[in-house]
């Protein structure tokens, strides 16, 4: 299939450290090759923060997907910040557009889109999100937008979770007031104003929120735990029970402690591979829209193509 609307060669990257394990180059290059776009996607593994800042300042790219630990830095460097990035406190997508650097966060939308594709209906559900960084906040927001009755942000320290959750709600309130009357981005989701009004935003620590964890319908671990051998689950796995849907954003590092416990306790479980593909699809659609690229592939078509390239027979 050939896409129409753009024949200019472009360079794209994933920036972070480490990124050697990333499936992103395989997925994006498969999509661009399928559409015969002259776009090339590669790894940019930079361990030093000052060197990462220099790379961003040079702007010798069309777009960058940003992973740990540079999401806050990328947001700081942006000239224009989408609501998704502002609410998360970090961005995972920078686009050099004209003379501006645009910041987005597609983690939350990609996560929720994948989970909905996997059969999760967020409407009226209680959702617990582990972690207090940009990825966690992006998912916290996306779950609320998708219709959750309650979203709970969990961290090791209750004061950190409180600060992040309250900071998010303050930002959301300002956006709700500014966007009153604007419709939801998707038919089955809430608008910003409805999300602020109708969702209950909570916070806690793993030690103080044991009842809430046990009562959650959906639990999403957005911490780095599981990337190293011997990493524990973020909370006591004995709190899990069948009927819960559990997701660990970590993928490609073997079975995590949370994954093992969730399966043993009869929970439905998925790892972060589907989220990676989901946010990649959202990213691609943003890039196509800004570049004037037209394709007959919709979300599902792009998802399938990218999943087959990055995770053959696994999604």
C-alpha positions as a Markdown table, in Angstrom:
| # | Residue | x | y | z |
|---|---|---|---|---|
| 1 | Unk | 0.0 | 0.0 | 0.0 |
| 2 | Unk | 1.2 | 3.5 | -0.8 |
| 3 | Unk | 0.4 | 6.5 | 1.4 |
| 4 | Unk | -0.3 | 9.8 | -0.2 |
| 5 | Unk | 0.6 | 13.3 | 0.9 |
| 6 | Unk | 4.3 | 13.2 | 1.8 |
| 7 | Unk | 7.4 | 12.1 | -0.1 |
| 8 | Unk | 10.0 | 14.0 | 2.0 |
| 9 | Unk | 12.7 | 11.9 | 3.7 |
| 10 | Unk | 12.4 | 12.1 | 7.5 |
| 11 | Unk | 14.5 | 10.8 | 10.4 |
| 12 | Unk | 12.8 | 9.5 | 13.6 |
| 13 | Unk | 14.2 | 8.0 | 16.8 |
| 14 | Unk | 13.5 | 6.5 | 20.2 |
| 15 | Unk | 15.5 | 8.3 | 22.8 |
| 16 | Unk | 16.3 | 7.0 | 26.3 |
| 17 | Unk | 18.7 | 4.7 | 28.2 |
| 18 | Unk | 18.7 | 1.8 | 27.8 |
| 19 | Unk | 16.8 | 1.4 | 24.6 |
| 20 | Unk | 18.6 | -1.6 | 22.9 |
| 21 | Unk | 15.7 | -3.8 | 23.8 |
| 22 | Unk | 13.1 | -1.5 | 22.1 |
| 23 | Unk | 10.8 | -3.0 | 19.5 |
| 24 | Unk | 10.0 | 0.5 | 18.2 |
| 25 | Unk | 12.4 | 0.5 | 15.2 |
| 26 | Unk | 11.0 | -2.8 | 13.9 |
| 27 | Unk | 7.4 | -1.6 | 14.3 |
| 28 | Unk | 7.7 | 1.9 | 12.9 |
| 29 | Unk | 10.0 | 0.9 | 10.0 |
| 30 | Unk | 7.5 | -1.9 | 9.1 |
| 31 | Unk | 4.7 | 0.6 | 9.0 |
| 32 | Unk | 6.6 | 3.2 | 7.0 |
| 33 | Unk | 7.9 | 0.6 | 4.6 |
| 34 | Unk | 4.4 | -0.8 | 4.0 |
| 35 | Unk | 3.2 | 2.7 | 3.2 |
| 36 | Unk | 6.3 | 3.4 | 1.1 |
| 37 | Unk | 7.1 | 6.5 | 3.1 |
| 38 | Unk | 10.8 | 7.6 | 3.0 |
| 39 | Unk | 11.0 | 7.8 | 6.8 |
| 40 | Unk | 13.7 | 6.1 | 8.8 |
| 41 | Unk | 13.4 | 5.2 | 12.5 |
| 42 | Unk | 16.4 | 4.4 | 14.7 |
| 43 | Unk | 17.7 | 4.0 | 18.2 |
| 44 | Unk | 19.2 | 7.0 | 20.1 |
| 45 | Unk | 20.7 | 5.5 | 23.3 |
| 46 | Unk | 22.2 | 8.3 | 25.4 |
| 47 | Unk | 23.2 | 7.7 | 29.0 |
| 48 | Unk | 24.2 | 11.3 | 29.8 |
| 49 | Unk | 21.5 | 13.9 | 30.4 |
| 50 | Unk | 23.5 | 16.8 | 29.2 |
| 51 | Unk | 24.2 | 15.0 | 25.9 |
| 52 | Unk | 20.5 | 14.1 | 25.6 |
| 53 | Unk | 19.7 | 17.8 | 26.1 |
| 54 | Unk | 22.2 | 18.7 | 23.3 |
| 55 | Unk | 20.5 | 16.2 | 21.0 |
| 56 | Unk | 17.1 | 17.7 | 21.6 |
| 57 | Unk | 18.4 | 21.2 | 21.2 |
| 58 | Unk | 19.9 | 20.4 | 17.8 |
| 59 | Unk | 16.4 | 19.3 | 16.5 |
| 60 | Unk | 17.9 | 17.2 | 13.7 |
| 61 | Unk | 14.9 | 14.9 | 13.6 |
| 62 | Unk | 11.2 | 14.9 | 12.6 |
| 63 | Unk | 10.0 | 13.1 | 15.7 |
| 64 | Unk | 11.3 | 11.3 | 18.8 |
| 65 | Unk | 9.7 | 8.8 | 21.1 |
| 66 | Unk | 11.1 | 9.4 | 24.5 |
| 67 | Unk | 11.4 | 6.8 | 27.2 |
| 68 | Unk | 13.1 | 6.6 | 30.6 |
| 69 | Unk | 14.6 | 8.8 | 31.9 |
| 70 | Unk | 14.1 | 11.8 | 29.6 |
| 71 | Unk | 10.3 | 12.4 | 29.6 |
| 72 | Unk | 10.4 | 15.4 | 31.9 |
| 73 | Unk | 13.5 | 16.8 | 30.0 |
| 74 | Unk | 11.6 | 16.5 | 26.7 |
| 75 | Unk | 8.6 | 18.3 | 28.1 |
| 76 | Unk | 10.9 | 21.1 | 29.3 |
| 77 | Unk | 12.4 | 21.5 | 25.8 |
| 78 | Unk | 9.1 | 21.8 | 24.0 |
| 79 | Unk | 7.7 | 25.0 | 22.7 |
| 80 | Unk | 4.1 | 23.8 | 22.5 |
| 81 | Unk | 2.7 | 21.3 | 25.0 |
| 82 | Unk | -0.4 | 19.2 | 24.4 |
| 83 | Unk | -2.8 | 18.6 | 27.3 |
| 84 | Unk | -1.7 | 15.0 | 27.5 |
| 85 | Unk | 1.9 | 16.0 | 28.1 |
| 86 | Unk | 1.0 | 18.8 | 30.6 |
| 87 | Unk | -1.2 | 16.5 | 32.7 |
| 88 | Unk | 1.4 | 13.8 | 32.8 |
| 89 | Unk | 4.3 | 16.1 | 33.6 |
| 90 | Unk | 6.3 | 14.5 | 30.8 |
| 91 | Unk | 6.1 | 13.7 | 27.2 |
| 92 | Unk | 6.9 | 10.5 | 25.2 |
| 93 | Unk | 6.6 | 12.2 | 21.8 |
| 94 | Unk | 8.4 | 15.3 | 20.5 |
| 95 | Unk | 7.7 | 16.5 | 16.9 |
| 96 | Unk | 9.8 | 19.1 | 15.1 |
| 97 | Unk | 7.1 | 21.0 | 13.2 |
| 98 | Unk | 8.0 | 24.2 | 11.5 |
| 99 | Unk | 10.1 | 26.1 | 14.0 |
| 100 | Unk | 8.3 | 24.6 | 17.0 |
| 101 | Unk | 8.9 | 21.5 | 19.1 |
| 102 | Unk | 5.6 | 19.9 | 19.9 |
| 103 | Unk | 5.1 | 17.7 | 23.0 |
| 104 | Unk | 2.6 | 14.9 | 23.4 |
| 105 | Unk | 2.1 | 12.0 | 25.7 |
| 106 | Unk | 0.6 | 9.0 | 24.0 |
| 107 | Unk | 1.3 | 6.5 | 26.8 |
| 108 | Unk | -2.1 | 6.8 | 28.5 |
| 109 | Unk | -4.2 | 6.8 | 25.3 |
| 110 | Unk | -2.2 | 3.9 | 23.9 |
| 111 | Unk | -2.5 | 1.9 | 27.1 |
| 112 | Unk | -6.3 | 2.4 | 27.3 |
| 113 | Unk | -6.8 | 1.8 | 23.6 |
| 114 | Unk | -5.0 | -1.5 | 23.9 |
| 115 | Unk | -6.9 | -2.6 | 27.0 |
| 116 | Unk | -10.2 | -1.7 | 25.4 |
| 117 | Unk | -9.1 | -3.8 | 22.4 |
| 118 | Unk | -8.4 | -6.6 | 24.9 |
| 119 | Unk | -11.9 | -6.4 | 26.3 |
| 120 | Unk | -11.6 | -4.0 | 29.2 |
| 121 | Unk | -14.6 | -1.6 | 29.6 |
| 122 | Unk | -13.5 | 1.2 | 31.9 |
| 123 | Unk | -17.0 | 2.7 | 32.4 |
| 124 | Unk | -17.8 | 2.7 | 36.1 |
| 125 | Unk | -14.7 | 0.7 | 37.1 |
| 126 | Unk | -12.2 | 1.3 | 39.9 |
| 127 | Unk | -8.7 | 1.6 | 38.5 |
| 128 | Unk | -5.4 | 1.5 | 40.4 |
| 129 | Unk | -2.3 | 2.8 | 38.8 |
| 130 | Unk | 1.1 | 2.0 | 40.3 |
| 131 | Unk | 3.8 | 4.7 | 40.1 |
| 132 | Unk | 4.0 | 8.5 | 40.3 |
| 133 | Unk | 6.0 | 9.3 | 37.1 |
| 134 | Unk | 4.8 | 10.7 | 33.7 |
| 135 | Unk | 3.7 | 7.2 | 32.4 |
| 136 | Unk | 1.6 | 6.6 | 35.5 |
| 137 | Unk | 0.0 | 10.0 | 35.4 |
| 138 | Unk | -0.8 | 9.6 | 31.6 |
| 139 | Unk | -2.6 | 6.3 | 32.4 |
| 140 | Unk | -4.3 | 7.8 | 35.4 |
| 141 | Unk | -5.7 | 10.5 | 33.1 |
| 142 | Unk | -6.6 | 8.2 | 30.2 |
| 143 | Unk | -8.5 | 5.7 | 32.5 |
| 144 | Unk | -10.5 | 8.7 | 33.9 |
| 145 | Unk | -11.3 | 9.9 | 30.4 |
| 146 | Unk | -12.3 | 6.4 | 29.4 |
| 147 | Unk | -15.1 | 6.4 | 32.0 |
| 148 | Unk | -13.6 | 5.0 | 35.2 |
| 149 | Unk | -15.6 | 5.8 | 38.4 |
| 150 | Unk | -12.5 | 6.0 | 40.4 |
| 151 | Unk | -8.8 | 6.3 | 39.7 |
| 152 | Unk | -6.2 | 5.7 | 42.4 |
| 153 | Unk | -2.5 | 6.7 | 42.1 |
| 154 | Unk | -0.2 | 4.6 | 44.2 |
| 155 | Unk | 3.4 | 5.2 | 45.2 |
| 156 | Unk | 5.8 | 4.0 | 47.8 |
| 157 | Unk | 5.4 | 7.3 | 49.7 |
| 158 | Unk | 1.9 | 8.7 | 50.2 |
| 159 | Unk | 3.2 | 12.3 | 50.2 |
| 160 | Unk | 4.6 | 11.8 | 46.7 |
| 161 | Unk | 1.4 | 10.2 | 45.4 |
| 162 | Unk | -0.6 | 13.0 | 47.0 |
| 163 | Unk | 1.5 | 15.8 | 45.4 |
| 164 | Unk | 1.3 | 14.2 | 42.0 |
| 165 | Unk | -2.4 | 13.5 | 42.1 |
| 166 | Unk | -3.3 | 16.9 | 43.5 |
| 167 | Unk | -1.1 | 18.6 | 40.9 |
| 168 | Unk | -2.8 | 16.6 | 38.2 |
| 169 | Unk | -6.3 | 17.6 | 39.4 |
| 170 | Unk | -5.3 | 21.3 | 39.6 |
| 171 | Unk | -4.2 | 21.1 | 35.9 |
| 172 | Unk | -7.3 | 19.2 | 35.0 |
| 173 | Unk | -9.6 | 21.8 | 36.6 |
| 174 | Unk | -8.0 | 24.6 | 34.6 |
| 175 | Unk | -8.4 | 22.7 | 31.4 |
| 176 | Unk | -12.0 | 21.7 | 32.3 |
| 177 | Unk | -12.9 | 25.4 | 32.8 |
| 178 | Unk | -11.2 | 26.4 | 29.6 |
| 179 | Unk | -12.8 | 23.6 | 27.5 |
| 180 | Unk | -16.4 | 23.7 | 28.9 |
| 181 | Unk | -18.7 | 22.6 | 26.1 |
| 182 | Unk | -16.1 | 20.9 | 24.1 |
| 183 | Unk | -17.0 | 17.2 | 23.2 |
| 184 | Unk | -15.0 | 14.1 | 24.0 |
| 185 | Unk | -12.3 | 13.0 | 21.6 |
| 186 | Unk | -13.9 | 9.6 | 21.3 |
| 187 | Unk | -17.6 | 8.8 | 21.3 |
| 188 | Unk | -17.4 | 6.3 | 24.2 |
| 189 | Unk | -15.2 | 8.5 | 26.3 |
| 190 | Unk | -15.7 | 11.6 | 28.5 |
| 191 | Unk | -14.8 | 15.2 | 27.7 |
| 192 | Unk | -12.2 | 16.9 | 29.9 |
| 193 | Unk | -15.0 | 18.8 | 31.7 |
| 194 | Unk | -17.0 | 15.7 | 32.3 |
| 195 | Unk | -14.0 | 13.8 | 33.5 |
| 196 | Unk | -13.2 | 16.5 | 36.1 |
| 197 | Unk | -16.8 | 16.5 | 37.3 |
| 198 | Unk | -17.6 | 12.7 | 37.3 |
| 199 | Unk | -14.4 | 10.8 | 38.2 |
| 200 | Unk | -13.2 | 10.4 | 41.7 |
| 201 | Unk | -9.4 | 11.0 | 41.9 |
| 202 | Unk | -7.6 | 9.3 | 44.8 |
| 203 | Unk | -4.0 | 8.6 | 45.9 |
| 204 | Unk | -2.3 | 6.5 | 48.4 |
| 205 | Unk | 0.7 | 4.3 | 49.2 |
| 206 | Unk | 1.0 | 0.6 | 48.7 |
| 207 | Unk | 1.1 | 0.1 | 52.5 |
| 208 | Unk | -1.9 | 2.3 | 53.3 |
| 209 | Unk | -4.2 | 1.4 | 50.3 |
| 210 | Unk | -4.4 | -2.4 | 50.7 |
| 211 | Unk | -8.2 | -2.4 | 50.7 |
| 212 | Unk | -8.4 | -0.2 | 47.6 |
| 213 | Unk | -5.9 | -2.5 | 45.8 |
| 214 | Unk | -8.0 | -5.6 | 46.7 |
| 215 | Unk | -11.2 | -3.8 | 45.5 |
| 216 | Unk | -9.8 | -2.5 | 42.2 |
| 217 | Unk | -11.3 | -3.9 | 39.0 |
| 218 | Unk | -8.2 | -2.9 | 37.0 |
| 219 | Unk | -4.6 | -2.6 | 38.2 |
| 220 | Unk | -1.9 | -1.2 | 36.0 |
| 221 | Unk | 1.7 | -1.2 | 37.2 |
| 222 | Unk | 3.5 | 1.6 | 35.4 |
| 223 | Unk | 6.7 | 1.4 | 37.5 |
| 224 | Unk | 10.1 | 0.1 | 36.2 |
| 225 | Unk | 9.9 | -2.9 | 38.5 |
| 226 | Unk | 10.5 | -6.1 | 36.6 |
| 227 | Unk | 13.1 | -4.7 | 34.3 |
| 228 | Unk | 15.8 | -6.4 | 36.5 |
| 229 | Unk | 16.0 | -9.9 | 37.8 |
| 230 | Unk | 14.7 | -10.2 | 41.3 |
| 231 | Unk | 12.6 | -7.1 | 41.2 |
| 232 | Unk | 9.6 | -7.5 | 43.5 |
| 233 | Unk | 6.0 | -6.6 | 42.8 |
| 234 | Unk | 5.1 | -3.0 | 43.8 |
| 235 | Unk | 2.6 | -4.2 | 46.4 |
| 236 | Unk | 1.8 | -7.4 | 48.3 |
| 237 | Unk | 0.7 | -9.9 | 45.6 |
| 238 | Unk | -1.6 | -11.6 | 48.2 |
| 239 | Unk | -4.0 | -8.7 | 47.6 |
| 240 | Unk | -4.8 | -9.9 | 44.1 |
| 241 | Unk | -7.8 | -12.1 | 43.4 |
| 242 | Unk | -9.6 | -13.6 | 40.4 |
| 243 | Unk | -11.9 | -11.2 | 38.7 |
| 244 | Unk | -9.2 | -8.5 | 38.6 |
| 245 | Unk | -7.6 | -7.4 | 35.3 |
| 246 | Unk | -3.8 | -6.7 | 35.8 |
| 247 | Unk | -1.4 | -5.1 | 33.5 |
| 248 | Unk | 2.4 | -4.7 | 33.9 |
| 249 | Unk | 3.8 | -2.1 | 31.4 |
| 250 | Unk | 7.2 | -3.9 | 31.5 |
| 251 | Unk | 7.7 | -6.3 | 28.6 |
| 252 | Unk | 10.6 | -8.3 | 27.2 |
| 253 | Unk | 12.4 | -8.9 | 30.5 |
| 254 | Unk | 10.9 | -12.3 | 31.3 |
| 255 | Unk | 8.1 | -13.0 | 33.7 |
| 256 | Unk | 7.8 | -10.3 | 36.3 |
| 257 | Unk | 6.9 | -10.9 | 40.0 |
| 258 | Unk | 3.6 | -9.2 | 39.4 |
| 259 | Unk | 2.8 | -11.2 | 36.3 |
| 260 | Unk | 3.6 | -14.5 | 38.1 |
| 261 | Unk | 1.4 | -13.6 | 41.1 |
| 262 | Unk | -1.5 | -12.4 | 38.9 |
| 263 | Unk | -1.6 | -15.6 | 36.9 |
| 264 | Unk | -1.3 | -17.8 | 40.0 |
| 265 | Unk | -4.3 | -15.9 | 41.6 |
| 266 | Unk | -6.5 | -16.3 | 38.5 |
| 267 | Unk | -6.4 | -12.7 | 37.3 |
| 268 | Unk | -6.5 | -11.7 | 33.7 |
| 269 | Unk | -3.1 | -10.5 | 32.9 |
| 270 | Unk | -1.3 | -8.7 | 30.0 |
| 271 | Unk | 2.2 | -7.2 | 29.8 |
| 272 | Unk | 3.2 | -3.9 | 28.3 |
| 273 | Unk | 3.7 | -5.1 | 24.7 |
| 274 | Unk | 0.2 | -4.2 | 23.7 |
| 275 | Unk | 0.5 | -0.8 | 25.3 |
| 276 | Unk | 3.7 | -0.2 | 23.4 |
| 277 | Unk | 1.9 | -1.0 | 20.1 |
| 278 | Unk | -1.1 | 1.1 | 21.2 |
| 279 | Unk | 0.9 | 4.2 | 21.9 |
| 280 | Unk | 2.9 | 3.7 | 18.6 |
| 281 | Unk | -0.4 | 3.7 | 16.7 |
| 282 | Unk | -1.5 | 6.9 | 18.4 |
| 283 | Unk | 1.9 | 8.4 | 17.6 |
| 284 | Unk | 1.8 | 7.4 | 13.9 |
| 285 | Unk | -1.7 | 8.9 | 13.5 |
| 286 | Unk | -0.5 | 12.2 | 15.0 |
| 287 | Unk | 2.5 | 12.2 | 12.6 |
| 288 | Unk | 0.3 | 11.4 | 9.6 |
| 289 | Unk | -2.1 | 14.1 | 10.5 |
| 290 | Unk | 0.6 | 16.8 | 10.8 |
| 291 | Unk | 2.4 | 15.6 | 7.7 |
| 292 | Unk | -0.7 | 15.4 | 5.5 |
| 293 | Unk | -0.2 | 11.6 | 5.0 |
| 294 | Unk | -3.4 | 9.8 | 4.0 |
| 295 | Unk | -3.9 | 6.1 | 4.4 |
| 296 | Unk | -6.8 | 3.7 | 4.4 |
| 297 | Unk | -5.4 | 2.0 | 7.4 |
| 298 | Unk | -7.3 | 2.8 | 10.6 |
| 299 | Unk | -6.3 | 2.1 | 14.2 |
| 300 | Unk | -6.9 | -1.6 | 14.0 |
| 301 | Unk | -5.0 | -1.9 | 10.7 |
| 302 | Unk | -2.0 | -0.1 | 11.9 |
| 303 | Unk | -2.1 | -1.9 | 15.3 |
| 304 | Unk | -2.0 | -5.3 | 13.5 |
| 305 | Unk | 0.8 | -4.4 | 11.2 |
| 306 | Unk | 3.0 | -3.0 | 14.0 |
| 307 | Unk | 2.2 | -5.8 | 16.4 |
| 308 | Unk | 3.1 | -8.4 | 13.7 |
| 309 | Unk | 6.5 | -6.6 | 13.2 |
| 310 | Unk | 7.3 | -6.2 | 16.9 |
| 311 | Unk | 5.6 | -9.1 | 18.6 |
| 312 | Unk | 4.8 | -11.7 | 15.9 |
| 313 | Unk | 2.1 | -14.1 | 17.1 |
| 314 | Unk | 2.1 | -12.6 | 20.6 |
| 315 | Unk | -0.7 | -10.0 | 20.3 |
